[in-house]
Amino acid sequence: QVQLVETGGGLVQAGDSLRLTCAGSGRTFDNYIVGWLRQAPGKEREFVSRIRWKDSDTYYTDSVKGRFTISRDNAKNTVYLQMNNLKPEDTAVYYCAARELTASARSLYDYDYWGQGTQVTVSS
């Protein structure tokens, strides 16, 4: 029983920055992996980044590496996605998602809980 709410999207110019917030409720993220994924119109959903809560281990897709940073605030049970040097191809609805840790490997797209999404639009 986890609820996720994303905020922070908006309309920006190429090269600008945004910080997305994913606030969790219902359970703490102590034994969870929390990810950000995005979907542009007419395209498949794309993995962006994820964080393993217990040790803050992070992972990024190549297209955002060096520009985006995922982080957590344990006291607030919140995950952030700092997006710098935004490009028009970053335009998408961004979703926060979560799943419990498991011993076996799982897909980067395999999550049990999803937020409602927040729109990010980057103009050239």
C-alpha positions in Angstrom: 0.0 0.0 0.0 2.1 2.9 -1.4 0.9 6.1 -2.9 3.2 8.3 -5.0 2.8 11.9 -6.0 5.1 13.7 -8.5 5.4 17.5 -8.7 7.8 20.0 -10.2 7.2 19.7 -14.0 6.8 22.7 -16.2 7.7 24.5 -19.4 11.4 25.5 -19.7 14.0 26.5 -22.4 16.7 24.2 -23.5 19.6 24.4 -21.1 17.4 25.2 -18.1 16.9 23.1 -15.0 14.0 21.5 -13.1 13.7 19.5 -10.0 11.0 16.8 -9.8 9.8 15.6 -6.5 8.2 12.2 -5.6 6.5 12.1 -2.3 5.7 8.7 -0.9 3.0 7.7 1.7 1.5 4.5 3.1 5.0 3.0 3.8 8.5 4.2 4.2 10.9 3.5 1.3 13.5 1.8 3.6 13.4 -1.5 1.7 12.4 -0.1 -1.7 13.8 0.8 -5.1 12.3 4.1 -6.4 12.6 5.0 -10.1 11.9 7.7 -12.6 10.5 6.8 -16.0 9.2 9.0 -18.8 6.9 8.7 -21.8 6.8 11.0 -24.8 3.7 11.2 -27.0 3.6 8.2 -29.4 6.7 6.6 -27.8 7.3 3.7 -25.4 7.9 4.4 -21.8 11.6 4.9 -21.1 13.6 4.2 -18.0 15.4 7.3 -16.7 16.9 6.6 -13.3 16.5 4.6 -10.0 17.8 4.7 -6.5 18.1 1.8 -4.0 16.9 3.4 -0.8 18.9 1.5 1.8 22.4 2.4 0.4 21.5 5.2 -2.0 22.9 3.2 -5.0 21.9 5.0 -8.2 21.6 4.1 -11.9 20.9 6.2 -15.0 20.1 5.7 -18.6 23.0 6.9 -20.9 21.0 9.8 -22.3 20.7 11.6 -19.0 24.0 10.5 -17.3 25.9 13.6 -16.2 22.8 15.8 -16.5 20.3 14.3 -14.1 20.8 13.4 -10.4 18.5 11.2 -8.4 18.5 11.6 -4.6 16.5 10.9 -1.5 15.5 12.6 1.7 14.8 9.9 4.3 13.1 12.2 6.8 10.6 13.3 4.2 10.2 9.9 2.5 10.8 11.7 -0.8 12.9 11.2 -3.9 14.1 14.0 -6.2 15.2 14.1 -9.8 17.4 17.1 -10.4 17.5 17.7 -14.2 20.1 20.1 -15.6 20.9 21.1 -19.1 17.5 20.0 -20.3 17.1 19.2 -24.0 14.0 19.1 -26.2 14.2 15.3 -26.3 13.7 15.3 -22.6 10.1 16.4 -23.2 7.8 13.8 -21.7 5.5 12.9 -18.8 7.7 11.8 -16.0 6.5 9.1 -13.6 7.7 8.1 -10.2 7.5 4.3 -9.5 8.5 2.0 -6.6 9.0 -1.6 -5.7 10.3 -3.7 -2.8 13.8 -5.1 -2.9 14.0 -8.7 -4.0 16.9 -11.2 -4.0 16.6 -11.8 -7.8 17.2 -9.3 -10.5 14.2 -7.5 -12.0 13.7 -5.3 -15.1 14.3 -1.6 -14.9 10.6 -1.3 -16.0 9.2 -3.6 -13.3 7.5 -1.6 -10.6 4.5 -2.2 -8.4 3.4 1.3 -7.6 3.2 4.3 -9.9 2.5 8.0 -9.5 0.2 10.1 -11.7 3.0 11.7 -13.7 4.2 15.3 -14.2 4.7 17.0 -17.5 8.1 18.3 -18.5 8.3 20.4 -21.7 11.6 21.7 -23.1 11.5 24.2 -26.0 14.5 24.7 -28.3 
